[in-house]
């Protein structure tokens, strides 16, 4: 067991922390530029377009994909294709023909030179002022006679729903009879964004390790009866500032620190941490302003006379940990998300866990809840379509092992052992070493 006992020196530090809860607030920051190095996104983005997008188009049965970019109210996919700096309307085309995969952009002349300098696309066609990039793109599409033309209109995926109503109507008018060949890019975006390149997995691994390490460090600051959940959150916010990273999700709810009854996705409160509490930290960081981690770590506050986990908490912990390990063992290419969820639900029932409404896991990468298969649905009232999707090599997930129990007639507590993993050819592997033992905090 990992035991954390506070020395007199630590006590003094923690009393000081109550006056200024963010201990690292005035600490000297690391050299973030040297630590993180040059942002690898430009190279990775090009590799993703060249290596992964053609396969995604084939898997989705799409001949051509058109993304319309513009200033201020841009398409969510814009920065994945190099359209983040669009001023006037630009049309990005990706298509397959007998000669292979191609990319072609019709860009206003004011931005076309800079876009071409990125060397992302095969061809950037400057569009003179007063001319329509969308009209020129439509003419090209009609001349090529593509059978299926994907556009970013989606009922189920907000990342694939960036085409505005007016843009859609204009494009349909320009395509005329061929407008009936327009299809949603939902499946294409799903197939493309759900897979991560090996170099992206390495970045996620580094982010996950920092996320886990800081949580353990945060637990070392806790003084029972004095420290609050909000104090832990403030410590982690200071670590983020020190390392130059940002929040993995909504800042007000990251990190979610909870030493009391379940609060779901929530913010850390001023609840004082007391002996007998099980503390949950749900925490994620964004690195390079691109890739996101999502890791949970748990601790128990020893009561007077205790030197190890009491029997009931030890059972809950081992049950949750076993569920997490079972989920990992179930992950492999070709396995459906619902079956990964089922693998741990069987163990939860045997261990006497209360029902947990949350899915076992979710894709994680560019956002905390990314595009890809949902690891859930085996005991839900309704099953999401994403739970019926098959896992593929290169997909990355954050996933929980659950055990829930009743604190009293009105409140429940859940341990959710959350780790991150990548699907490989012969199964799945943790990105970092998982939490094996609950952190113990002494009085």
Phi, psi and omega in degrees: 000145177271113184251132181240109180247132187274127177278172178300322179298315180298323179299315179298320179296321183288324176297320175298323182297328179295329176285327178219084190304331182269092187297327185272007188302321182254006180292151179293129181284152176288164174283091187297326180297318179288321183295313185271334181073189181291139179299121183277359186302317182304315179291317181296319179301315179297318178297321180295320178292314185287321188262320187262326184295317178302319180293323178295321178296319178295316181296327180272354181068039184247133177272325185214144176231126178245129176240125182259120181248153179202171183283146172072307180247070191274166177291140179301337182271358190306312185285350173280344183239002180093013183260016186291339182257018181300137174256276172289168182300130177233147181242119180258123181245135172233130185209158177245136173219193183297337181267358178119213185259140182219156172228140184214132182237132170259108188237142172307141187301333181294336180247352189293324181296313179296323179294318179296327180295338178291339179056041177268322191250153180296322185210134173242118183260114178293137179247122183297153177302137181091343178267163184254118176296323181293322178295319179293322177295319179296321177299317179296316180300315180296321180293327180280341177060045177295143182273326179230125184237110182278138175228157186275070172234117186216140176271344189239347184228108184296331178293334180258023185234041185270348181283122182286166179299315182292322176296319180297314181295319179297315180297317178300319178295320181291326181280339179059235183297336181278358180295339178286358177267358179289134177229160178290145177273010183310306184290323179297310179298321177301309183296327183280307188283339183287340180263134177247142176289157179305322180292332175288321177299321178298321178293316178298325178296316179296318179296318180296320181295316177299317181301316180289315182300317182294327178294318177297319178297322179296320179297333179290347180269354191281131170242108182306140180084352180234306183291149177244166174303320181295329177296318177298315180300319180295321177300316181291325175298322179293323177297320178300315180296320181299322184262001176069035177246168182239183186286142177286340175206199186310123185305326182291341182243016178228118359279154170268110179247128186215115176255008180242204178298162181305138175235001183068206175288114190207186178253159176286137182253182178271020176300132178280134181282128187235160174305140182092351180282142166261123185254132177247132168240120174249114196215140176214147178236156175248126181247148184054023183054034188216306190254141191238141174255164178204101186225143173241143174228145186238149178221158176233137179264114182296139172276168177304130178089347179274141175237355179207174180300135172295160189303317183293316180294323177299320178296315180299317181296311181296325177296314180295319180296319179297323178296320178296316180294324178293321178297316178300316182297333181278343184283128177192157176305134179095345178279139178278151179302322181296330180285330174295317178299316182297327184301324180267336181296325177300316180291322179301317181296316180295327183275357177082023180288145169291163180295138176243124186282342185286149172294153177301322182195178183207156174297149177218142181178275180278335171221167183297319176249088190273182177284134178149186182294139171274132179267075184197184171101349187290337178233014182277154177299328177222151185251125176292145175304326181295338178287342179269000179281149181270144175287149178229156177300134180097353176281144180240140186225150161251133187211152187248154161250127190252146158209127181239144178217159181276123174284321176200194184296337187246348188231147180232154177231137181235130166268128181230091184289099186256124178233173176240145182213160175240139177277127178246180187300325185247018179149213179225153180229140173299143175288324178224170178298130181285163176287119182266324183230142179293136176294133177255129179249122182275165178277000000 
